Amino acid sequence: MLTLYHFWSSTCSRKVRITLAEKGIEWVSHHIDIVNKLENLDPDYVRLNPKGVVPTLDHDGKVIIESNIIIEYLDDTFPEIPLKPEDTYERAKMRLWMDVAEFQIHKNINVISYNKRHVPRVNKLFTKEEQRDLLKNFPDADKRAAMLERLENGVSEDQEAFAEQRLCEAMDKIEETLGESVWLAGDQFSLADIAVAPFIERFEANGLDTLVDWSKRPKAGDWWQRVQARPSYQTAYAFENPNA
């Protein structure tokens, strides 16, 4: 049995749901409310995922964390519908895109989302002192330190501008890559496309017009339309907030 611990609008959770849908794998949903109920900080959940984040996959008692590792685990464990290129060079490119998705795109959209979405949402739920107390108990030390620093000092306009520049560089690389291949890691839809795609929706949600001006990056725009048209994408995004 596969149980996915996930949050309905989490970008990383959507990566895993796209992968599950692409491969036609049945799974059990365990929704973790990371906003209103802070269920990701519940001791029982932290025992599963010591970082206190989503998603987490439980496969017959074998627990896997980190979304890029989860989706590659799924492809290795259920190989019938492969999402990795057969060619080893293209497979290496796939993993490079997965790395870009996590350490360039995810990292920098998180910076931009802080003032636009995170602060207004969290300030409605908790005072600054309550936020500080919660963060002091956050299980992952690296994230705890980063979040406490951000709570105290915020995100500056210069930091936002730098983050947007890094995202533009990633989008330019996507445009360049798609001038040479149909998908990001070759002529096959792969984990590379799955790792990147949910962040494009996040660009749109944050009103980052410079990133989603498809007249400037038409190949990326065509790729984005093809990704959204896939049944797996539509299935993953059809999962709605069960607490709404």
C-alpha positions in Angstrom: 0.0 0.0 0.0 1.2 3.5 -0.8 0.2 6.3 1.5 1.0 9.9 0.6 1.2 12.5 3.3 0.7 15.7 1.4 -0.9 19.2 1.4 -3.3 20.0 -1.3 -1.6 23.1 -2.7 2.0 22.2 -1.9 4.2 22.4 -5.0 6.3 19.5 -3.9 3.1 17.4 -3.1 1.9 18.2 -6.6 5.1 16.8 -8.1 4.4 13.5 -6.5 0.7 13.5 -7.4 1.6 14.1 -11.1 4.0 11.2 -11.0 1.5 8.8 -9.3 -1.1 9.8 -12.0 1.4 9.4 -14.9 2.1 5.9 -13.7 -1.4 5.0 -12.8 -0.5 4.0 -9.3 -3.2 3.7 -6.7 -2.5 5.5 -3.4 -4.1 6.5 -0.1 -4.3 10.2 0.7 -3.4 11.4 4.2 -3.8 15.2 4.0 -1.5 17.2 6.3 -2.7 20.7 7.0 0.5 22.7 7.1 -1.3 26.1 7.4 -4.2 26.2 9.8 -3.6 23.1 11.9 0.2 22.8 11.6 -0.1 19.1 11.4 3.4 18.9 10.0 4.7 19.7 13.5 2.7 16.9 15.2 5.1 14.5 16.9 3.7 11.5 15.1 4.3 13.2 11.7 7.7 14.3 12.7 8.6 10.8 13.5 7.8 10.0 9.8 9.5 13.1 8.4 12.1 14.6 10.8 12.2 17.7 8.6 8.5 18.5 9.4 7.6 19.2 5.8 5.5 17.6 3.1 5.3 15.3 1.2 6.1 12.0 2.8 5.6 8.6 1.1 4.9 5.4 3.1 5.2 2.3 0.9 4.4 -0.7 3.1 6.2 0.7 6.0 9.2 2.0 4.0 9.2 5.8 4.4 10.7 8.1 1.8 11.0 11.9 2.1 12.0 14.7 -0.3 9.9 15.1 -3.3 12.6 14.6 -6.0 13.7 11.4 -4.2 10.1 10.2 -3.9 9.3 10.6 -7.6 12.5 8.8 -8.6 11.7 6.0 -6.1 8.3 5.7 -7.6 9.7 5.4 -11.1 12.3 2.8 -10.0 9.8 0.8 -8.0 7.0 0.9 -10.6 8.9 0.8 -13.9 6.1 -0.2 -16.2 5.5 3.4 -17.5 9.1 4.8 -17.4 9.6 8.5 -16.6 13.4 8.4 -16.9 15.1 8.5 -20.3 16.9 5.3 -21.4 19.9 7.2 -22.7 22.3 7.8 -19.8 23.3 11.3 -20.9 19.6 12.3 -21.1 19.1 10.7 -17.7 21.9 12.9 -16.3 20.3 16.0 -17.9 17.0 14.9 -16.2 18.8 14.9 -12.8 20.4 18.3 -13.5 16.9 19.7 -14.1 15.6 18.1 -10.9 18.5 19.9 -9.1 17.7 23.2 -10.8 14.1 22.8 -9.8 15.0 22.3 -6.1 18.0 24.5 -5.5 17.4 27.4 -8.0 13.7 27.5 -8.8 12.2 26.3 -5.5 14.7 28.3 -3.4 14.0 31.6 -5.2 10.2 31.4 -5.6 10.2 30.8 -1.9 11.9 34.1 -1.4 9.4 35.9 -3.6 6.4 34.2 -2.1 7.3 35.3 1.4 6.0 38.9 1.3 3.4 38.2 -1.3 1.6 35.2 0.1 3.2 33.8 3.3 3.2 36.9 5.5 -0.4 38.0 4.9 -1.6 34.4 5.4 0.3 33.7 8.6 -0.3 37.1 10.2 -4.0 36.3 10.1 -3.5 33.2 12.2 -0.7 34.0 14.6 1.0 37.0 16.3 4.6 37.5 15.7 5.5 36.2 19.1 3.4 33.1 18.5 5.2 32.6 15.1 8.5 32.9 16.9 7.6 30.3 19.5 6.4 27.9 16.8 9.5 28.3 14.7 11.7 27.7 17.7 10.2 24.2 17.9 10.6 23.5 14.1 12.3 20.2 13.8 14.7 20.9 11.0 17.6 23.0 12.3 18.6 24.5 9.0 15.1 25.5 8.1 14.4 26.7 11.7 17.3 29.1 11.6 16.4 30.4 8.1 12.8 31.0 9.0 13.6 32.7 12.3 16.0 35.0 10.5 13.4 35.8 7.9 10.7 36.4 10.6 13.0 38.9 12.3 14.4 40.7 9.2 11.9 40.0 6.5 12.8 39.8 2.8 14.1 43.0 1.2 13.4 44.4 -2.2 17.0 43.6 -3.2 16.6 40.0 -2.2 13.3 39.8 -4.2 15.0 41.3 -7.2 17.9 38.9 -7.0 15.5 35.9 -6.7 13.5 37.0 -9.7 16.8 37.4 -11.7 17.7 33.8 -10.8 14.3 32.6 -11.9 14.6 34.5 -15.2 17.9 32.7 -15.8 16.2 29.4 -15.2 13.4 30.2 -17.6 15.9 31.3 -20.2 17.6 28.0 -19.8 14.3 26.2 -20.3 13.7 28.2 -23.5 17.1 27.3 -24.8 16.8 23.6 -23.9 13.4 23.3 -25.6 15.0 24.7 -28.8 16.9 21.4 -28.9 14.5 18.8 -27.6 10.7 18.2 -27.2 10.9 17.9 -23.4 13.5 19.1 -20.8 15.5 15.9 -20.9 15.0 14.7 -24.4 12.1 13.6 -26.5 10.3 11.9 -23.7 8.2 13.5 -20.9 10.2 12.8 -17.8 10.8 13.5 -14.1 12.6 16.6 -15.2 9.4 18.1 -16.6 7.5 17.0 -13.5 10.0 18.5 -11.1 9.8 21.9 -12.8 6.2 22.2 -13.9 4.4 23.0 -10.6 6.6 26.0 -10.1 5.4 27.7 -13.3 1.9 27.7 -11.8 3.5 29.3 -8.7 5.0 32.1 -10.9 1.5 32.8 -12.2 0.0 32.8 -8.7 2.6 35.3 -7.6 1.9 37.6 -10.6 5.5 37.3 -12.0 4.7 38.5 -15.5 8.4 38.7 -16.5 8.6 34.9 -16.0 5.4 33.9 -17.8 5.5 36.3 -20.7 5.3 33.6 -23.4 5.8 36.1 -26.2 9.4 36.3 -25.0 9.8 32.5 -24.4 7.5 30.9 -26.9 9.0 27.4 -26.7 8.6 27.4 -22.9 5.0 28.6 -23.3 4.3 25.7 -25.7 5.9 23.3 -23.3 3.8 24.7 -20.4 0.6 24.3 -22.5 1.5 20.7 -23.3 2.3 19.9 -19.6 -1.1 21.4 -18.5 -2.9 19.3 -21.1 -1.6 16.0 -19.7 -4.3 14.1 -17.7 -1.7 13.6 -14.9 -1.3 17.3 -14.4 -5.1 17.8 -14.3 -5.6 15.0 -11.9 -2.9 16.3 -9.5 -4.3 19.8 -9.5 -7.9 18.6 -9.1 -7.1 17.6 -5.5 -8.8 20.3 -3.5 -8.5 21.4 0.1 -10.4 18.8 2.1 -10.8 21.4 5.0 -12.3 24.1 2.9 
